[in-house]
Amino acid sequence: MKKNQFISWLRCLQVRQKITWGYALSLGIAVVGTGIGILIADHQQKLALAKVDDVLEELDIISRLQVDTLQTSNHQQKIKELLAQPVLLKQEYVEFKGHYNNFQKSWAKFKTTNGGTAGEEKSEHEGEVEAINAFLAKYEAVPETYIQSIDRLLVRLNPATIKPVNIASIQADMTKLERSMLMAKINTFSQDLFVLIKHTYKEYEEAEVNIHASNTLRLWIIGGSIGVSIMIAAVLAIATSRAIARPIQSLTQVTQQSLQELNFNLQASITNGDEIGTLTIAFNQLIDTVKQLLKEQKEYTQTLETNVLERTEELNNKNLQLEDTLKQLQSTQFQMVQSEKMSSLGNLVAGVAHEINNPIGFLNGSINNTKDHIQDLLEHLALYQQYYPDAAAPVQENALDIDLEFLIEDLPKLLDSMQGATDRIKSMSKSLRTFSRADTDRKVRANLHEGIDSTLLILKYRLKASEKRPAINIIKDYANLPEIECFPGQLNQVFMNILANAIDVFDEMAQTQSFAELKANPLTITIRTEIVSNQVQIRIRDNGTGMKEDVKAKIFDHLFTTKAVGKGTGLGLAIARQIVVEKHGGSIVVDSTLGEGTEFTILFPLKG
C-alpha cells in the first residue's frame, strides 16, 4: 500500500521536481559519506601525527646526545695536537669546552626524559622502552666518569694557566685517557646510541604508515559514498527517462516527419500539462513561426544572394589584409619576446659578471701579495741554508720528508697557475659583460669580435661533446676590424640565431649517425671577418648537412621552419634579416650545398 502511494506521489511530480529530489538524495548521500570519511580519517591522522611528533622528539634527543658525544671525543683528540700552539689552543679550548657543555646537557636531558619516552610508555614501539632502560642501566656511571675526567682535563688545558714544561705530561695523560677502558666504553656508548636511533626510526616509519592508512581509509569511505550516490543517480535517471520518453518520442516523430517532408502544416498532439506539454505547445508555435519565416525568406532570397556576393568579396579582401597584419604582429611579438629574453639574460649575465669581479679582484691582489711573501720566505730560507748548511738532524729529516727542494721549485709555478686561472675568469667576466650590454635608442660604436666571442661563450655548453656526438670545433679567422656604429645587443641576437641553428644541425646529425662517423669528419663552425669594399663582412660556415634549394629559398621567410613541432618558430632568421637589413642597412645571404654545409654572409657598412 505504501509502495503504491509512493509511486503515485512520484507520478504526480513534475519532471524538474523528480530530477531535483533524485539528485538531492544522491548528492546528500555523497556529502554525508564524504563528511564521515573525513572525520574518521582526520581522527586517525591526528593520532598518527602526534605519534610522529613524539618519535621526532625522541630522535632529536638521542641524535643530539650522539653528536655531542662524538664532537667532544673528536675535539679531545684534536686539542692534544695543538698544545704547543697557544693561539690555536685557545680557540680549540673554547670549542672543546662548548661541545663538552652540550654533551652534559644532552646526557642530562636523556636521563630526565628517559630517552624521550617518559610519560609515553604505553604508546611507544614494542621493546623501545626496554631498550632505553637497558641502555641506561648499562652506561649509568660511564658518562659521569667521563665528565669527571674531562673536568680535570679542562683545568690542566686552560690556556691561561698551561705552561710549556707541562705539555709533555699533559699529552701523555691525554694519550693514556684515549687508550683507557673509559674511552672504549664511550665509543661503545656512541655506537649503542646509533642502535637506539635505528630502533626509533622504525617507530617513525610505522607512524608514517599509519598516516598513509588513514588517508587510504578516507579515500575508501569517500569513494564508497560517491559510488552509492552514482548508483542512485543512475536508477533515478532510468526512471525519469521512462517517464518522459514516450511523449518526447511522439514529439520527435512529428519533428522528423515535418523535416523530411518539409511539411510545416503538421501539429504535435498535447497529452498532458507538464513541462513536456509546454514543450509541445512551444514546438507547434515554432512550426508556425518557421512557416512564416520560410515565406519571408523566399521573398528576400535574391536580394540576399546579391548582398552575400558583395560582402564575400569585401571579406576576402579584408582577410588578406588581416593575414598580412597577423604575420607582422607575430613577427613583432616574437621579436619583443626575444628582446625581453635577451634583456633578461643580459641582466642575469651582467649580475653574475659583477659578482665575479669582486672576489677575482681580491684573489688577484692576494696572489700578488702571496708571491712577494713566498719569495721573501724562499730568499730567507736560501740564506739560512747558505750560512747554516749543517742543520740539526730533525730539520734535515723534515726537509727530506716534505721534499723541500721540490717545494721551492714548484711553489712559484703553482702561484703562476693560480694567477693564470684568475686571469681566465676575468676574461670570461669581460665577455659576459660584453654580451649583456643593453641597446640604446641610437647606435653606438662596438667591437664585433667581442660580440661574437661573448655569444660563443654563452653557447659554450652546447659546443661541448655529449654522449651522442663529439665536441664542435670553432675556427676563428678574424681580420683587424675597426669598431662600427651599430646596436650591439641586436647583433648578438643575430649571431646567437645563426650559431644556435648550426649547433641544432649537428645535434640532428647525431640522431642518424654514430659517434665514430661524426668523429671521422669533425664537426666544425668557421667564423671569418674581413673588410670588403668599405664594408665589414662576417661569414659563418658549418660543415653540416646543408639545405635543399627549396628550403634555401624560404629560409628567411616568416614562420618557415624545418624543425619539429615545438622546437622552432620560423621567426629567428627572419628577425635576423630584419635586424641586419632594416636596422643596420646591411645584407645577409645564405649559400648552402646539400651534404656539404651552409654559410651565412653578413655585410655592414663601416659607418652607420
Contacts in CASP RR format, 6 or more apart in sequence:
PFRMAT RR
TARGET T0000
AUTHOR 0000-0000-0000
METHOD contacts of the structure
MODEL  1
MKKNQFISWLRCLQVRQKITWGYALSLGIAVVGTGIGILIADHQQKLALA
KVDDVLEELDIISRLQVDTLQTSNHQQKIKELLAQPVLLKQEYVEFKGHY
NNFQKSWAKFKTTNGGTAGEEKSEHEGEVEAINAFLAKYEAVPETYIQSI
DRLLVRLNPATIKPVNIASIQADMTKLERSMLMAKINTFSQDLFVLIKHT
YKEYEEAEVNIHASNTLRLWIIGGSIGVSIMIAAVLAIATSRAIARPIQS
LTQVTQQSLQELNFNLQASITNGDEIGTLTIAFNQLIDTVKQLLKEQKEY
TQTLETNVLERTEELNNKNLQLEDTLKQLQSTQFQMVQSEKMSSLGNLVA
GVAHEINNPIGFLNGSINNTKDHIQDLLEHLALYQQYYPDAAAPVQENAL
DIDLEFLIEDLPKLLDSMQGATDRIKSMSKSLRTFSRADTDRKVRANLHE
GIDSTLLILKYRLKASEKRPAINIIKDYANLPEIECFPGQLNQVFMNILA
NAIDVFDEMAQTQSFAELKANPLTITIRTEIVSNQVQIRIRDNGTGMKED
VKAKIFDHLFTTKAVGKGTGLGLAIARQIVVEKHGGSIVVDSTLGEGTEF
TILFPLKG
10 18 0 8 1.000
10 239 0 8 1.000
11 243 0 8 1.000
13 21 0 8 1.000
14 274 0 8 1.000
14 275 0 8 1.000
15 240 0 8 1.000
15 243 0 8 1.000
15 244 0 8 1.000
15 274 0 8 1.000
15 275 0 8 1.000
15 276 0 8 1.000
16 275 0 8 1.000
18 236 0 8 1.000
18 239 0 8 1.000
18 240 0 8 1.000
18 243 0 8 1.000
19 236 0 8 1.000
19 240 0 8 1.000
22 232 0 8 1.000
22 233 0 8 1.000
22 236 0 8 1.000
23 233 0 8 1.000
23 236 0 8 1.000
25 232 0 8 1.000
25 236 0 8 1.000
26 229 0 8 1.000
26 230 0 8 1.000
26 232 0 8 1.000
26 233 0 8 1.000
26 236 0 8 1.000
27 229 0 8 1.000
28 229 0 8 1.000
29 225 0 8 1.000
29 228 0 8 1.000
29 229 0 8 1.000
29 232 0 8 1.000
30 225 0 8 1.000
30 226 0 8 1.000
30 227 0 8 1.000
30 228 0 8 1.000
30 229 0 8 1.000
32 225 0 8 1.000
33 221 0 8 1.000
33 222 0 8 1.000
33 224 0 8 1.000
33 225 0 8 1.000
34 221 0 8 1.000
34 222 0 8 1.000
34 225 0 8 1.000
34 226 0 8 1.000
35 222 0 8 1.000
36 221 0 8 1.000
36 225 0 8 1.000
37 217 0 8 1.000
37 218 0 8 1.000
37 221 0 8 1.000
37 222 0 8 1.000
37 225 0 8 1.000
38 218 0 8 1.000
38 222 0 8 1.000
40 217 0 8 1.000
40 218 0 8 1.000
40 221 0 8 1.000
41 214 0 8 1.000
41 215 0 8 1.000
41 217 0 8 1.000
41 218 0 8 1.000
41 221 0 8 1.000
42 214 0 8 1.000
42 218 0 8 1.000
44 210 0 8 1.000
44 213 0 8 1.000
44 214 0 8 1.000
44 217 0 8 1.000
45 211 0 8 1.000
45 214 0 8 1.000
45 215 0 8 1.000
47 210 0 8 1.000
48 207 0 8 1.000
48 208 0 8 1.000
48 210 0 8 1.000
48 211 0 8 1.000
48 213 0 8 1.000
48 214 0 8 1.000
49 211 0 8 1.000
51 123 0 8 1.000
51 203 0 8 1.000
51 207 0 8 1.000
51 210 0 8 1.000
52 204 0 8 1.000
52 207 0 8 1.000
52 208 0 8 1.000
52 211 0 8 1.000
54 116 0 8 1.000
54 120 0 8 1.000
54 123 0 8 1.000
55 200 0 8 1.000
55 203 0 8 1.000
55 204 0 8 1.000
55 207 0 8 1.000
56 204 0 8 1.000
57 116 0 8 1.000
58 115 0 8 1.000
58 116 0 8 1.000
58 117 0 8 1.000
58 200 0 8 1.000
58 203 0 8 1.000
59 197 0 8 1.000
59 200 0 8 1.000
59 201 0 8 1.000
59 204 0 8 1.000
61 106 0 8 1.000
61 109 0 8 1.000
61 110 0 8 1.000
61 113 0 8 1.000
61 115 0 8 1.000
61 116 0 8 1.000
62 110 0 8 1.000
62 115 0 8 1.000
62 116 0 8 1.000
62 193 0 8 1.000
62 196 0 8 1.000
62 197 0 8 1.000
62 200 0 8 1.000
63 197 0 8 1.000
64 102 0 8 1.000
64 106 0 8 1.000
64 109 0 8 1.000
65 103 0 8 1.000
65 106 0 8 1.000
65 107 0 8 1.000
65 109 0 8 1.000
65 110 0 8 1.000
65 193 0 8 1.000
66 190 0 8 1.000
66 193 0 8 1.000
66 194 0 8 1.000
66 197 0 8 1.000
68 99 0 8 1.000
68 102 0 8 1.000
68 103 0 8 1.000
68 105 0 8 1.000
68 106 0 8 1.000
69 103 0 8 1.000
69 106 0 8 1.000
69 186 0 8 1.000
69 189 0 8 1.000
69 190 0 8 1.000
69 193 0 8 1.000
70 190 0 8 1.000
71 99 0 8 1.000
71 102 0 8 1.000
71 103 0 8 1.000
72 96 0 8 1.000
72 99 0 8 1.000
72 100 0 8 1.000
72 102 0 8 1.000
72 103 0 8 1.000
72 150 0 8 1.000
73 183 0 8 1.000
73 186 0 8 1.000
73 187 0 8 1.000
73 190 0 8 1.000
75 92 0 8 1.000
75 95 0 8 1.000
75 96 0 8 1.000
75 99 0 8 1.000
75 100 0 8 1.000
76 96 0 8 1.000
76 150 0 8 1.000
76 153 0 8 1.000
76 174 0 8 1.000
76 177 0 8 1.000
76 178 0 8 1.000
77 178 0 8 1.000
78 92 0 8 1.000
78 96 0 8 1.000
79 89 0 8 1.000
79 92 0 8 1.000
79 93 0 8 1.000
79 96 0 8 1.000
79 157 0 8 1.000
80 170 0 8 1.000
80 171 0 8 1.000
80 174 0 8 1.000
80 175 0 8 1.000
82 88 0 8 1.000
82 89 0 8 1.000
82 92 0 8 1.000
83 89 0 8 1.000
83 157 0 8 1.000
83 162 0 8 1.000
83 167 0 8 1.000
83 170 0 8 1.000
83 171 0 8 1.000
84 164 0 8 1.000
84 167 0 8 1.000
86 159 0 8 1.000
89 157 0 8 1.000
89 159 0 8 1.000
89 162 0 8 1.000
90 159 0 8 1.000
93 154 0 8 1.000
93 157 0 8 1.000
93 158 0 8 1.000
93 159 0 8 1.000
96 154 0 8 1.000
96 157 0 8 1.000
97 154 0 8 1.000
100 150 0 8 1.000
100 154 0 8 1.000
103 143 0 8 1.000
103 147 0 8 1.000
104 147 0 8 1.000
107 143 0 8 1.000
107 147 0 8 1.000
110 116 0 8 1.000
111 136 0 8 1.000
112 118 0 8 1.000
114 129 0 8 1.000
114 132 0 8 1.000
114 133 0 8 1.000
114 136 0 8 1.000
115 132 0 8 1.000
115 196 0 8 1.000
116 132 0 8 1.000
117 124 0 8 1.000
117 128 0 8 1.000
117 129 0 8 1.000
117 132 0 8 1.000
121 129 0 8 1.000
124 203 0 8 1.000
125 199 0 8 1.000
125 200 0 8 1.000
125 202 0 8 1.000
125 203 0 8 1.000
125 206 0 8 1.000
127 199 0 8 1.000
128 199 0 8 1.000
128 200 0 8 1.000
128 203 0 8 1.000
131 195 0 8 1.000
131 196 0 8 1.000
131 199 0 8 1.000
132 196 0 8 1.000
135 192 0 8 1.000
135 193 0 8 1.000
135 196 0 8 1.000
138 192 0 8 1.000
139 185 0 8 1.000
139 189 0 8 1.000
139 192 0 8 1.000
142 182 0 8 1.000
142 185 0 8 1.000
142 186 0 8 1.000
142 189 0 8 1.000
143 189 0 8 1.000
145 182 0 8 1.000
146 182 0 8 1.000
146 186 0 8 1.000
149 177 0 8 1.000
149 182 0 8 1.000
153 173 0 8 1.000
153 174 0 8 1.000
153 177 0 8 1.000
156 162 0 8 1.000
156 166 0 8 1.000
156 170 0 8 1.000
156 173 0 8 1.000
157 170 0 8 1.000
162 170 0 8 1.000
177 183 0 8 1.000
244 276 0 8 1.000
247 271 0 8 1.000
247 272 0 8 1.000
247 276 0 8 1.000
247 277 0 8 1.000
247 280 0 8 1.000
248 276 0 8 1.000
250 268 0 8 1.000
250 269 0 8 1.000
250 271 0 8 1.000
251 268 0 8 1.000
251 276 0 8 1.000
251 279 0 8 1.000
251 280 0 8 1.000
251 283 0 8 1.000
254 266 0 8 1.000
254 267 0 8 1.000
254 268 0 8 1.000
254 283 0 8 1.000
255 268 0 8 1.000
255 283 0 8 1.000
257 263 0 8 1.000
257 266 0 8 1.000
258 264 0 8 1.000
258 266 0 8 1.000
258 287 0 8 1.000
264 287 0 8 1.000
264 288 0 8 1.000
264 290 0 8 1.000
264 291 0 8 1.000
264 294 0 8 1.000
265 291 0 8 1.000
266 287 0 8 1.000
267 284 0 8 1.000
267 287 0 8 1.000
268 280 0 8 1.000
268 283 0 8 1.000
268 284 0 8 1.000
269 280 0 8 1.000
270 277 0 8 1.000
270 280 0 8 1.000
270 281 0 8 1.000
271 277 0 8 1.000
271 280 0 8 1.000
327 558 0 8 1.000
327 559 0 8 1.000
330 558 0 8 1.000
330 559 0 8 1.000
330 571 0 8 1.000
331 558 0 8 1.000
331 571 0 8 1.000
331 574 0 8 1.000
331 575 0 8 1.000
331 578 0 8 1.000
334 569 0 8 1.000
334 571 0 8 1.000
334 572 0 8 1.000
334 575 0 8 1.000
335 571 0 8 1.000
335 575 0 8 1.000
335 578 0 8 1.000
338 493 0 8 1.000
338 572 0 8 1.000
338 575 0 8 1.000
339 493 0 8 1.000
342 489 0 8 1.000
342 492 0 8 1.000
342 493 0 8 1.000
342 496 0 8 1.000
343 438 0 8 1.000
345 436 0 8 1.000
345 458 0 8 1.000
346 435 0 8 1.000
346 436 0 8 1.000
346 438 0 8 1.000
347 436 0 8 1.000
348 436 0 8 1.000
349 432 0 8 1.000
349 433 0 8 1.000
349 435 0 8 1.000
349 436 0 8 1.000
349 458 0 8 1.000
350 432 0 8 1.000
350 433 0 8 1.000
350 436 0 8 1.000
351 436 0 8 1.000
352 432 0 8 1.000
353 429 0 8 1.000
353 430 0 8 1.000
353 432 0 8 1.000
353 433 0 8 1.000
353 436 0 8 1.000
356 425 0 8 1.000
356 428 0 8 1.000
356 429 0 8 1.000
356 432 0 8 1.000
357 426 0 8 1.000
357 429 0 8 1.000
360 422 0 8 1.000
360 425 0 8 1.000
360 426 0 8 1.000
360 429 0 8 1.000
361 422 0 8 1.000
361 426 0 8 1.000
363 418 0 8 1.000
363 422 0 8 1.000
364 419 0 8 1.000
364 422 0 8 1.000
364 426 0 8 1.000
367 415 0 8 1.000
367 418 0 8 1.000
367 419 0 8 1.000
367 422 0 8 1.000
370 415 0 8 1.000
371 412 0 8 1.000
371 415 0 8 1.000
371 419 0 8 1.000
374 411 0 8 1.000
374 412 0 8 1.000
374 415 0 8 1.000
375 412 0 8 1.000
378 408 0 8 1.000
378 411 0 8 1.000
381 408 0 8 1.000
385 391 0 8 1.000
391 399 0 8 1.000
428 457 0 8 1.000
431 450 0 8 1.000
431 453 0 8 1.000
431 454 0 8 1.000
431 457 0 8 1.000
432 454 0 8 1.000
432 457 0 8 1.000
434 447 0 8 1.000
434 450 0 8 1.000
434 451 0 8 1.000
434 453 0 8 1.000
434 454 0 8 1.000
434 488 0 8 1.000
435 451 0 8 1.000
435 454 0 8 1.000
435 455 0 8 1.000
435 457 0 8 1.000
435 458 0 8 1.000
435 492 0 8 1.000
437 446 0 8 1.000
437 488 0 8 1.000
437 489 0 8 1.000
438 489 0 8 1.000
439 487 0 8 1.000
439 488 0 8 1.000
439 489 0 8 1.000
439 490 0 8 1.000
443 485 0 8 1.000
443 486 0 8 1.000
443 487 0 8 1.000
443 608 0 8 1.000
444 485 0 8 1.000
444 486 0 8 1.000
444 487 0 8 1.000
444 488 0 8 1.000
445 483 0 8 1.000
445 484 0 8 1.000
445 485 0 8 1.000
446 483 0 8 1.000
446 484 0 8 1.000
446 486 0 8 1.000
446 488 0 8 1.000
446 491 0 8 1.000
447 481 0 8 1.000
447 483 0 8 1.000
448 481 0 8 1.000
448 484 0 8 1.000
448 486 0 8 1.000
448 491 0 8 1.000
448 529 0 8 1.000
448 536 0 8 1.000
448 538 0 8 1.000
448 604 0 8 1.000
449 478 0 8 1.000
449 481 0 8 1.000
449 529 0 8 1.000
451 488 0 8 1.000
451 491 0 8 1.000
451 492 0 8 1.000
451 495 0 8 1.000
452 476 0 8 1.000
452 495 0 8 1.000
452 527 0 8 1.000
452 538 0 8 1.000
454 492 0 8 1.000
455 492 0 8 1.000
455 495 0 8 1.000
455 496 0 8 1.000
455 499 0 8 1.000
456 463 0 8 1.000
456 474 0 8 1.000
456 499 0 8 1.000
458 496 0 8 1.000
459 496 0 8 1.000
459 499 0 8 1.000
459 500 0 8 1.000
459 503 0 8 1.000
462 472 0 8 1.000
462 500 0 8 1.000
462 503 0 8 1.000
463 471 0 8 1.000
463 472 0 8 1.000
463 474 0 8 1.000
463 503 0 8 1.000
464 471 0 8 1.000
465 471 0 8 1.000
466 510 0 8 1.000
468 507 0 8 1.000
468 510 0 8 1.000
468 511 0 8 1.000
468 515 0 8 1.000
469 506 0 8 1.000
469 507 0 8 1.000
469 509 0 8 1.000
469 510 0 8 1.000
469 515 0 8 1.000
469 518 0 8 1.000
469 523 0 8 1.000
470 515 0 8 1.000
470 518 0 8 1.000
470 519 0 8 1.000
470 522 0 8 1.000
470 523 0 8 1.000
471 523 0 8 1.000
472 503 0 8 1.000
472 506 0 8 1.000
472 523 0 8 1.000
472 524 0 8 1.000
472 525 0 8 1.000
473 522 0 8 1.000
473 523 0 8 1.000
473 524 0 8 1.000
473 525 0 8 1.000
474 524 0 8 1.000
474 525 0 8 1.000
474 527 0 8 1.000
475 524 0 8 1.000
475 525 0 8 1.000
475 526 0 8 1.000
475 527 0 8 1.000
476 527 0 8 1.000
477 526 0 8 1.000
477 527 0 8 1.000
477 528 0 8 1.000
477 529 0 8 1.000
478 527 0 8 1.000
478 528 0 8 1.000
478 529 0 8 1.000
479 528 0 8 1.000
479 529 0 8 1.000
479 530 0 8 1.000
479 531 0 8 1.000
481 529 0 8 1.000
481 531 0 8 1.000
481 536 0 8 1.000
482 606 0 8 1.000
484 536 0 8 1.000
484 604 0 8 1.000
484 605 0 8 1.000
484 606 0 8 1.000
484 607 0 8 1.000
484 608 0 8 1.000
485 607 0 8 1.000
485 608 0 8 1.000
486 584 0 8 1.000
486 604 0 8 1.000
486 608 0 8 1.000
487 579 0 8 1.000
487 583 0 8 1.000
487 584 0 8 1.000
490 579 0 8 1.000
490 583 0 8 1.000
491 579 0 8 1.000
491 584 0 8 1.000
493 575 0 8 1.000
493 576 0 8 1.000
493 579 0 8 1.000
494 576 0 8 1.000
494 579 0 8 1.000
494 580 0 8 1.000
494 588 0 8 1.000
494 602 0 8 1.000
495 540 0 8 1.000
497 572 0 8 1.000
497 573 0 8 1.000
497 575 0 8 1.000
497 576 0 8 1.000
498 540 0 8 1.000
498 573 0 8 1.000
498 576 0 8 1.000
498 600 0 8 1.000
499 525 0 8 1.000
499 540 0 8 1.000
501 573 0 8 1.000
502 525 0 8 1.000
502 540 0 8 1.000
502 542 0 8 1.000
502 544 0 8 1.000
502 598 0 8 1.000
503 525 0 8 1.000
504 563 0 8 1.000
504 567 0 8 1.000
505 542 0 8 1.000
505 544 0 8 1.000
505 545 0 8 1.000
505 546 0 8 1.000
505 598 0 8 1.000
506 518 0 8 1.000
506 523 0 8 1.000
506 542 0 8 1.000
506 544 0 8 1.000
508 545 0 8 1.000
509 518 0 8 1.000
509 523 0 8 1.000
509 544 0 8 1.000
509 545 0 8 1.000
510 518 0 8 1.000
521 543 0 8 1.000
523 542 0 8 1.000
523 543 0 8 1.000
523 544 0 8 1.000
524 542 0 8 1.000
524 543 0 8 1.000
525 540 0 8 1.000
525 541 0 8 1.000
525 542 0 8 1.000
526 539 0 8 1.000
526 540 0 8 1.000
526 541 0 8 1.000
526 542 0 8 1.000
527 538 0 8 1.000
527 539 0 8 1.000
527 540 0 8 1.000
527 541 0 8 1.000
528 537 0 8 1.000
528 538 0 8 1.000
528 539 0 8 1.000
528 541 0 8 1.000
529 536 0 8 1.000
529 537 0 8 1.000
529 538 0 8 1.000
529 539 0 8 1.000
530 536 0 8 1.000
530 537 0 8 1.000
531 537 0 8 1.000
531 606 0 8 1.000
532 603 0 8 1.000
534 605 0 8 1.000
534 606 0 8 1.000
535 586 0 8 1.000
535 603 0 8 1.000
535 604 0 8 1.000
535 605 0 8 1.000
535 606 0 8 1.000
536 603 0 8 1.000
536 604 0 8 1.000
536 605 0 8 1.000
536 606 0 8 1.000
537 601 0 8 1.000
537 602 0 8 1.000
537 603 0 8 1.000
538 601 0 8 1.000
538 602 0 8 1.000
538 603 0 8 1.000
538 604 0 8 1.000
539 599 0 8 1.000
539 600 0 8 1.000
539 601 0 8 1.000
539 602 0 8 1.000
540 599 0 8 1.000
540 600 0 8 1.000
540 602 0 8 1.000
541 597 0 8 1.000
541 598 0 8 1.000
541 599 0 8 1.000
541 600 0 8 1.000
542 597 0 8 1.000
542 598 0 8 1.000
542 599 0 8 1.000
543 596 0 8 1.000
543 597 0 8 1.000
544 595 0 8 1.000
544 596 0 8 1.000
544 597 0 8 1.000
544 598 0 8 1.000
545 594 0 8 1.000
545 595 0 8 1.000
545 597 0 8 1.000
546 592 0 8 1.000
546 593 0 8 1.000
546 594 0 8 1.000
546 595 0 8 1.000
546 596 0 8 1.000
546 597 0 8 1.000
546 598 0 8 1.000
547 555 0 8 1.000
547 590 0 8 1.000
547 592 0 8 1.000
547 594 0 8 1.000
547 598 0 8 1.000
548 594 0 8 1.000
551 562 0 8 1.000
552 590 0 8 1.000
552 592 0 8 1.000
554 560 0 8 1.000
555 573 0 8 1.000
555 590 0 8 1.000
556 573 0 8 1.000
556 574 0 8 1.000
556 577 0 8 1.000
556 588 0 8 1.000
556 590 0 8 1.000
557 574 0 8 1.000
558 570 0 8 1.000
558 571 0 8 1.000
558 574 0 8 1.000
559 569 0 8 1.000
559 570 0 8 1.000
559 571 0 8 1.000
559 574 0 8 1.000
560 570 0 8 1.000
560 574 0 8 1.000
561 568 0 8 1.000
561 569 0 8 1.000
561 570 0 8 1.000
576 588 0 8 1.000
577 588 0 8 1.000
580 586 0 8 1.000
580 587 0 8 1.000
580 588 0 8 1.000
580 602 0 8 1.000
580 604 0 8 1.000
581 587 0 8 1.000
581 588 0 8 1.000
584 604 0 8 1.000
584 605 0 8 1.000
584 608 0 8 1.000
585 604 0 8 1.000
585 605 0 8 1.000
585 608 0 8 1.000
586 602 0 8 1.000
586 603 0 8 1.000
586 604 0 8 1.000
586 605 0 8 1.000
587 602 0 8 1.000
587 603 0 8 1.000
588 600 0 8 1.000
588 601 0 8 1.000
588 602 0 8 1.000
588 603 0 8 1.000
589 600 0 8 1.000
589 601 0 8 1.000
590 598 0 8 1.000
590 599 0 8 1.000
590 600 0 8 1.000
590 601 0 8 1.000
591 598 0 8 1.000
591 599 0 8 1.000
591 601 0 8 1.000
592 598 0 8 1.000
592 599 0 8 1.000
END
